[in-house]
């Protein structure tokens, strides 16, 4: 086995890059907040909300502390609570189901389709008299087929709440993830497409009344006029310093998407005909999806051996969420019959994909993946 010291090191994510990429702009933005002590719900929060809503083409954006809170706030504002059910795909982070739980409702886990996102047909199979909402999760920078999801919701009178934490700027038929349902949410965790310097998130909606209710819920149920407490709320405000940083990030976001799609194209060029490897969709114009590649998630017939092989060459990969779906954490008690998801989680692996990865590094990683699968019996 090759000595790790003898080869280049490609970490899965270079966290120092989050600050170093636009260092001077970040410092200027933070000082604008820190020097006058403008810490909570100050001007940069309102400005970021306006800029984010303009980018997405929606009426309202509401900055909150994180995307898990964002989902909980949306569900509570929609009146989802005890006795209700919300259908969510197995292929997602526990936060999606946790928000349903903390809203007082029950998560019901459905299978994934060929796109690894919510299978609307399986979701429809699970609808009961208690079902109140569908929660499609727009993962890895890809938007679900929202025509099909919306059709199911309309037939059964259900709300659609989008967990778009990994899909800022992703589009389906030209319309952005997060803007298809009653509301959508985004995460600005440091490793996300636009990462803050800590936890942060946002809710978006076109519904004026719903937006007003969610603004109350994020700030202890208080109105912005005199601080009158109008209902039980949460403490989930987007910190102003994070908002200032996110405004810088949003200005450069077009460059981020171009680079991620270029890395995806490198991976595709080297691996698209490689036996034993299944790739995410091609980043081309020939379909209604515009992917922004939060992650590049492949499937391999020999996933565990491939992961070890790449590690021996200094390439770090991860199995998203420890390689488990929502239904595979016994402590949560979320039982489900989801055979496609079960198969997926036996084979999935994330390759390095972010703005700190160079195209040369991506080509090197892809060659290693190809060489591994060309070896008789693997490495």
Backbone torsions as a table, in degrees:
resi	resn	phi	psi	omega
1	UNK	NA	138.8	-177.8
2	UNK	-63.7	135.8	175.5
3	UNK	-67.3	131.2	179.6
4	UNK	-61.6	-33.9	-179.3
5	UNK	-65.4	-19.4	-174.4
6	UNK	-90.7	-4.3	-175.7
7	UNK	-126.4	166.8	177.9
8	UNK	-65.7	152.5	178.9
9	UNK	-107.5	124.1	177.9
10	UNK	-122.3	95.2	178.8
11	UNK	-67.0	160.1	178.2
12	UNK	-65.5	-39.3	178.8
13	UNK	-148.2	130.1	179.3
14	UNK	-95.0	95.0	-175.5
15	UNK	-62.9	-34.7	176.5
16	UNK	-59.4	-23.6	179.7
17	UNK	-64.3	-27.8	-177.5
18	UNK	-57.7	-41.3	178.7
19	UNK	-87.8	-38.7	-172.5
20	UNK	-70.8	-22.0	-172.5
21	UNK	-61.0	-44.0	179.3
22	UNK	-132.8	51.3	-168.5
23	UNK	-52.8	-51.1	-175.1
24	UNK	-63.5	-39.4	178.9
25	UNK	-66.2	-38.6	178.3
26	UNK	-64.5	-43.6	-179.2
27	UNK	-61.3	-45.9	178.7
28	UNK	-59.2	-44.4	-178.6
29	UNK	-64.4	-44.1	-178.6
30	UNK	-67.8	-39.6	179.1
31	UNK	-63.8	-33.0	177.1
32	UNK	-62.7	-27.8	177.4
33	UNK	-89.1	-43.7	-171.0
34	UNK	-72.8	-40.8	-174.5
35	UNK	-63.4	-43.3	177.5
36	UNK	-86.0	-1.8	-179.5
37	UNK	73.3	33.3	-177.1
38	UNK	-88.5	71.8	-165.9
39	UNK	-89.1	-39.6	-169.6
40	UNK	-121.5	122.0	175.1
41	UNK	50.4	45.7	177.9
42	UNK	-99.7	-167.9	-166.9
43	UNK	-55.2	-41.1	-176.0
44	UNK	-65.7	-27.1	175.6
45	UNK	-65.5	-49.8	179.8
46	UNK	-62.1	-40.3	179.4
47	UNK	-65.8	-42.6	178.1
48	UNK	-63.7	-40.6	179.0
49	UNK	-60.7	-42.6	179.3
50	UNK	-66.4	-42.0	-178.4
51	UNK	-68.2	-37.8	178.5
52	UNK	-67.6	-43.8	179.7
53	UNK	-64.3	-37.0	177.2
54	UNK	-66.1	-40.3	179.1
55	UNK	-62.2	-41.6	-175.9
56	UNK	-85.8	-15.0	-178.6
57	UNK	75.5	38.8	179.0
58	UNK	-126.7	168.7	-174.0
59	UNK	-79.5	-35.0	-171.8
60	UNK	-135.4	139.4	166.4
61	UNK	-129.6	136.7	-175.0
62	UNK	-127.5	113.8	-179.5
63	UNK	-75.4	132.6	179.6
64	UNK	-134.4	178.2	-172.2
65	UNK	-73.6	-28.8	179.9
66	UNK	-169.2	168.2	-175.5
67	UNK	-75.2	-25.4	176.3
68	UNK	-65.1	-47.7	174.0
69	UNK	-57.9	-40.2	-178.0
70	UNK	-57.6	-46.8	179.2
71	UNK	-64.0	-42.2	179.3
72	UNK	-61.7	-43.3	179.3
73	UNK	-62.3	-44.8	179.5
74	UNK	-60.0	-48.6	-177.8
75	UNK	-62.0	-42.9	179.2
76	UNK	-64.5	-40.2	-179.9
77	UNK	-65.6	-28.4	178.4
78	UNK	-84.9	-1.3	178.1
79	UNK	81.9	15.8	176.5
80	UNK	-78.1	130.4	-176.8
81	UNK	-162.4	-155.0	-176.4
82	UNK	-53.9	136.1	-178.6
83	UNK	89.4	-12.8	-179.8
84	UNK	-92.9	160.8	175.2
85	UNK	-126.1	146.0	175.4
86	UNK	-129.1	128.8	-177.6
87	UNK	-90.3	130.2	-174.8
88	UNK	-138.8	144.6	-178.6
89	UNK	-74.1	153.5	178.0
90	UNK	-63.8	-31.1	-176.2
91	UNK	-86.4	81.5	176.6
92	UNK	-164.5	166.3	175.7
93	UNK	-73.7	153.9	-177.9
94	UNK	-57.5	-24.0	-178.3
95	UNK	-58.3	-35.1	-179.5
96	UNK	-59.8	-48.8	-179.9
97	UNK	-72.8	-34.0	-180.0
98	UNK	-61.2	-39.7	179.3
99	UNK	-62.9	-39.9	176.9
100	UNK	-61.5	-45.8	179.7
101	UNK	-59.9	-47.9	-175.9
102	UNK	-74.5	-14.7	169.8
103	UNK	-79.0	-9.0	178.3
104	UNK	99.1	-1.4	-177.2
105	UNK	-97.2	-178.0	-178.2
106	UNK	-114.6	125.6	174.3
107	UNK	-73.8	134.9	174.4
108	UNK	-118.4	122.9	-168.6
109	UNK	-95.3	125.4	176.8
110	UNK	-109.6	169.8	-177.6
111	UNK	-84.0	171.4	177.4
112	UNK	-103.0	159.8	175.9
113	UNK	-98.5	-164.2	-179.0
114	UNK	-64.2	-23.4	179.0
115	UNK	-86.8	2.7	179.8
116	UNK	70.0	12.8	177.5
117	UNK	-112.2	-178.3	-177.9
118	UNK	-48.9	129.4	173.3
119	UNK	-88.6	107.2	-176.5
120	UNK	-59.9	-32.3	179.6
121	UNK	-65.9	-44.4	179.0
122	UNK	-69.4	-35.9	176.8
123	UNK	-60.9	-42.4	-179.2
124	UNK	-64.0	-35.0	178.3
125	UNK	-59.3	-29.7	-173.6
126	UNK	-92.9	-2.5	-177.8
127	UNK	-67.6	133.6	177.5
128	UNK	-129.4	-178.2	178.2
129	UNK	-65.9	-15.7	-179.0
130	UNK	-94.2	-9.6	-176.4
131	UNK	-69.7	128.2	179.7
132	UNK	-114.1	-23.2	-174.1
133	UNK	-156.2	155.0	167.8
134	UNK	-106.6	138.0	177.4
135	UNK	-120.8	82.9	172.7
136	UNK	-66.6	138.9	-179.5
137	UNK	-111.3	116.6	-177.0
138	UNK	-88.3	97.7	-169.0
139	UNK	-102.0	153.1	171.4
140	UNK	59.2	20.9	178.9
141	UNK	86.7	20.9	-178.9
142	UNK	-125.8	142.0	178.1
143	UNK	-97.8	139.3	176.0
144	UNK	-61.7	167.0	170.3
145	UNK	-73.2	90.7	-172.0
146	UNK	-75.7	-14.3	171.2
147	UNK	-63.7	-47.5	-178.9
148	UNK	-68.0	-42.8	178.2
149	UNK	-61.0	-45.3	-179.7
150	UNK	-64.1	-36.9	178.3
151	UNK	-61.6	-44.7	178.5
152	UNK	-61.7	-45.4	-178.5
153	UNK	-61.4	-43.5	-178.9
154	UNK	-66.3	-40.0	-179.1
155	UNK	-62.0	-29.2	-174.4
156	UNK	-113.0	7.5	177.0
157	UNK	65.5	40.6	-175.7
158	UNK	-106.1	153.0	171.4
159	UNK	-80.1	152.4	172.9
160	UNK	-117.2	122.0	177.1
161	UNK	-119.5	118.1	-176.1
162	UNK	-92.9	123.0	167.0
163	UNK	-89.8	94.8	-177.9
164	UNK	-105.5	30.7	-175.3
165	UNK	-54.7	-33.1	-177.3
166	UNK	-105.7	22.1	-168.7
167	UNK	-139.1	28.8	179.1
168	UNK	-61.2	122.0	179.6
169	UNK	90.6	-12.6	173.4
170	UNK	-66.1	145.6	-176.8
171	UNK	-136.1	151.6	170.4
172	UNK	-127.0	120.7	-176.4
173	UNK	54.3	37.5	175.9
174	UNK	82.8	-2.5	-177.9
175	UNK	-107.9	135.1	-171.3
176	UNK	-72.1	144.5	168.8
177	UNK	-54.7	142.5	180.0
178	UNK	94.5	-13.3	-175.2
179	UNK	-111.3	9.0	-176.9
180	UNK	-89.7	-34.0	-175.8
181	UNK	-98.2	-163.7	175.6
182	UNK	-63.4	-33.5	177.8
183	UNK	-160.6	158.1	175.5
184	UNK	-136.2	160.9	-179.5
185	UNK	-130.2	155.7	177.5
186	UNK	-133.2	149.8	175.9
187	UNK	-108.3	141.2	174.1
188	UNK	-119.3	31.1	171.1
189	UNK	-53.6	147.3	-171.1
190	UNK	-51.8	-31.6	-177.5
191	UNK	-89.4	3.1	-179.7
192	UNK	-78.6	176.6	-177.6
193	UNK	-54.1	-45.9	167.9
194	UNK	-118.0	112.1	-175.1
195	UNK	-108.0	132.4	171.8
196	UNK	-81.1	-174.4	178.3
197	UNK	-97.2	36.5	-178.8
198	UNK	163.6	-163.2	179.2
199	UNK	-76.1	140.8	176.3
200	UNK	-166.3	158.2	179.7
201	UNK	-161.1	179.0	179.3
202	UNK	-153.5	152.7	172.5
203	UNK	-114.6	142.0	175.0
204	UNK	-128.7	147.7	179.2
205	UNK	-162.7	159.3	171.9
206	UNK	-102.3	-1.4	-174.8
207	UNK	-91.3	111.8	-175.8
208	UNK	-61.7	-46.3	-177.6
209	UNK	-66.7	-40.1	178.5
210	UNK	-64.8	-40.5	178.6
211	UNK	-60.8	-42.9	179.4
212	UNK	-62.3	-41.9	178.5
213	UNK	-64.0	-40.6	-177.8
214	UNK	-72.2	-29.5	174.6
215	UNK	-66.9	-35.9	173.7
216	UNK	-63.1	-46.5	-174.7
217	UNK	-64.8	-31.1	-177.8
218	UNK	-74.2	-17.3	-173.0
219	UNK	-130.4	59.4	173.6
220	UNK	62.1	19.6	-179.3
221	UNK	75.4	15.5	-176.0
222	UNK	-92.1	142.2	172.8
223	UNK	-79.5	161.0	177.9
224	UNK	-80.4	-0.2	-176.7
225	UNK	-116.3	94.2	176.7
226	UNK	87.4	-2.9	176.0
227	UNK	72.0	21.7	178.8
228	UNK	-65.1	126.2	178.2
229	UNK	-81.4	117.7	-173.4
230	UNK	-104.3	-17.0	177.6
231	UNK	-168.5	169.7	174.4
232	UNK	-66.7	129.3	-179.5
233	UNK	-129.1	-165.3	-179.1
234	UNK	-123.7	166.8	171.4
235	UNK	-103.9	89.6	-174.1
236	UNK	-142.9	59.6	-179.5
237	UNK	-93.7	143.5	171.8
238	UNK	-73.1	121.6	178.6
239	UNK	-63.5	142.2	-177.0
240	UNK	-63.0	-36.2	-179.7
241	UNK	-65.2	-37.5	175.1
242	UNK	-64.8	-40.7	179.7
243	UNK	-61.5	-39.9	178.9
244	UNK	-63.9	-41.7	177.4
245	UNK	-65.4	-42.3	-178.3
246	UNK	-66.5	-29.4	175.6
247	UNK	-64.1	-39.9	175.0
248	UNK	-62.5	-46.9	-178.8
249	UNK	-59.3	-43.5	-176.9
250	UNK	-64.4	-34.6	177.9
251	UNK	-62.5	-31.3	-177.6
252	UNK	-100.2	7.8	-169.8
253	UNK	-66.2	-32.6	177.5
254	UNK	-57.6	-39.9	178.5
255	UNK	-65.0	-39.8	179.8
256	UNK	-60.2	-45.5	-178.5
257	UNK	-65.2	-44.3	179.7
258	UNK	-57.8	-43.6	-177.5
259	UNK	-68.2	-42.9	179.8
260	UNK	-63.3	-40.7	179.1
261	UNK	-67.9	-30.9	176.4
262	UNK	-68.7	-40.1	175.9
263	UNK	-62.7	-43.6	178.7
264	UNK	-59.7	-39.1	178.8
265	UNK	-65.3	-38.3	176.1
266	UNK	-60.9	-49.3	178.1
267	UNK	-57.8	-43.6	-178.5
268	UNK	-64.2	-43.5	-177.4
269	UNK	-60.8	-40.7	-176.8
270	UNK	-79.6	-34.9	-166.6
271	UNK	-110.5	-4.2	-170.9
272	UNK	-63.1	-25.3	179.6
273	UNK	-110.6	14.9	-176.1
274	UNK	-80.5	118.1	176.7
275	UNK	-61.3	144.4	177.5
276	UNK	86.7	-2.0	-179.0
277	UNK	-124.9	131.4	173.9
278	UNK	-113.2	128.6	-174.1
279	UNK	-105.2	158.2	170.2
280	UNK	-68.7	173.3	-175.6
281	UNK	-60.2	152.7	179.0
282	UNK	-69.1	139.3	179.6
283	UNK	-81.5	57.8	-177.4
284	UNK	-114.6	179.7	-175.8
285	UNK	-91.3	4.7	-169.1
286	UNK	-86.7	10.2	178.7
287	UNK	-143.0	170.3	-176.2
288	UNK	-76.7	-1.1	-177.9
289	UNK	-96.9	139.9	168.0
290	UNK	-118.6	106.7	-176.4
291	UNK	-92.7	142.0	-180.0
292	UNK	-110.1	-2.2	170.5
293	UNK	56.4	63.0	165.4
294	UNK	-55.7	-41.8	177.0
295	UNK	-135.9	162.6	171.6
296	UNK	-120.1	97.7	-172.3
297	UNK	-103.3	112.0	178.6
298	UNK	-99.4	170.0	168.9
299	UNK	-123.9	139.6	-179.8
300	UNK	-132.3	140.8	177.3
301	UNK	-64.6	-22.4	-179.2
302	UNK	-128.4	56.6	-171.7
303	UNK	-55.3	-49.8	-174.4
304	UNK	-64.8	-41.0	178.1
305	UNK	-67.8	-37.2	176.8
306	UNK	-63.1	-44.4	179.4
307	UNK	-58.2	-44.8	179.1
308	UNK	-65.1	-39.0	178.9
309	UNK	-62.4	-47.5	179.3
310	UNK	-63.8	-39.0	177.5
311	UNK	-59.5	-39.2	-179.6
312	UNK	-65.4	-22.0	178.0
313	UNK	-100.0	12.3	175.6
314	UNK	83.9	11.4	-179.5
315	UNK	-102.2	120.2	-179.4
316	UNK	-94.0	131.3	175.8
317	UNK	-126.7	169.5	174.6
318	UNK	-140.1	155.4	168.0
319	UNK	-98.0	113.8	-173.9
320	UNK	-55.7	129.5	178.0
321	UNK	58.4	41.2	179.3
322	UNK	61.9	20.8	178.5
323	UNK	71.1	28.7	-177.7
324	UNK	-130.1	144.5	172.1
325	UNK	-87.3	173.4	-178.6
326	UNK	-55.0	-37.3	-174.2
327	UNK	-79.2	-3.6	-174.9
328	UNK	-103.7	12.3	172.8
329	UNK	-107.6	98.5	-173.5
330	UNK	-54.1	-33.4	-176.9
331	UNK	-63.0	-22.3	-178.6
332	UNK	-85.0	-21.1	178.2
333	UNK	68.6	27.4	-178.0
334	UNK	-98.2	85.0	179.8
335	UNK	-79.5	144.7	-179.0
336	UNK	-160.5	148.5	171.6
337	UNK	-100.5	98.2	-174.1
338	UNK	-136.8	72.7	-173.1
339	UNK	-61.6	-35.9	179.3
340	UNK	-67.1	-38.9	177.1
341	UNK	-65.4	-41.8	178.8
342	UNK	-58.4	-45.3	179.0
343	UNK	-64.7	-41.6	-179.4
344	UNK	-59.2	-45.6	-176.2
345	UNK	-72.5	-9.7	172.0
346	UNK	-82.6	-14.3	-168.6
347	UNK	-125.9	-8.8	-168.3
348	UNK	-83.9	148.2	179.8
349	UNK	-156.8	135.3	177.1
350	UNK	-95.2	125.1	172.5
351	UNK	-88.3	158.4	178.7
352	UNK	-55.8	129.2	-178.7
353	UNK	-153.9	99.7	174.0
354	UNK	-169.8	176.5	-173.2
355	UNK	-71.2	-11.5	176.9
356	UNK	-86.0	-10.7	178.5
357	UNK	-84.4	125.9	178.0
358	UNK	-82.9	161.8	177.8
359	UNK	-64.6	-33.9	176.3
360	UNK	-64.5	-41.6	177.5
361	UNK	-64.6	-40.6	178.5
362	UNK	-61.7	-41.7	178.8
363	UNK	-63.7	-38.2	178.4
364	UNK	-64.5	-45.7	178.4
365	UNK	-60.7	-45.0	-178.4
366	UNK	-63.1	-39.9	178.4
367	UNK	-63.5	-38.8	178.6
368	UNK	-65.0	-41.4	177.4
369	UNK	-61.3	-43.2	179.8
370	UNK	-64.9	-44.7	-179.7
371	UNK	-62.0	-39.7	179.2
372	UNK	-59.4	-46.3	-176.6
373	UNK	-74.1	-17.4	176.1
374	UNK	-83.8	-16.4	179.6
375	UNK	-72.4	137.5	178.0
376	UNK	-59.9	119.2	177.9
377	UNK	73.3	11.4	-178.2
378	UNK	89.4	-167.3	-176.1
379	UNK	-71.7	NA	NA
